[in-house]
Amino acid sequence: QSALTQPPSASGSPGQSVTISCTGTSSDVGGYDYVSWYQQHPGKAPKLMISDVSERPSGVPDRFSGSKSGNTASLTVSGLQAEDEAYYYCSSYAGSNSPNWVFGGGTKLTVL
Amino acid sequence: EVQLVQSGAEVKKPGASVKISCKVSGDTFTDYYMHWVQQAPGKGLEWMGLVDPADGQTTHAEKFQGRVTITADTSTDTFYMELSSLRSEDTAVYYCALGNYAFDIWGQGTMVTVSS
């Protein structure tokens, strides 16, 4: 069982927006602004899409955005495109607790 | 641009050890931790531990305590993760990932199969 809770699946049609949630506790998501999101296509390594709750690394489309409220973080993908179909994982720093970093179980995003 | 290149796939027997390498090329990396992440087949990601290349200090998830050794060889810009006392549940892809509080750059992954 993963430390952070994500819905197993999400879907949307091209051009639509979809939001994926990531729920933790006050010891991880709620305690630090160090939530990150990763995109993983089948057979590929994960790719950083959002760091520090809402920071977008260079090269990541601005269709991807992140936010946090309390113990729940969210990733929103706007203007869905076919290439956005992938697994998405959230992660949070958890301080001195072990493990120091935790992940969500992953969400399969399907573009209909 | 920093790139991480990992060693190739391994097949090991239960009880054996495996040592995976991760070579860094490109820009300087000493300001970042090198993390290791496990992904079992069809499963999610699990953080294993990290090394700080600035001083060699490491920290590990309790789950892997006593079985995992993470090291850095700054002379060759290469990092290593050794996992001992392998069991079938250790069959997974292992990734190195460079970053501090996020995992900014990932290696391509190394598949480790544990089978008798």
Interface residues (C-beta under 8 A of the other chain):
Chain A: S2 Y32 Y34 S36 Y38 A45 P46 K47 L48 S51 D52 P57 Y89 S91 Y93 S98 P99 N100 W101 V102 F103 G104 G105 G106
Chain B: H35 G44 L45 E46 W47 L50 T59 H60 A61 E62 K63 Y95 A97 G99 Y101 A102 F103 D104 I105 W106 G107 Q108 G109
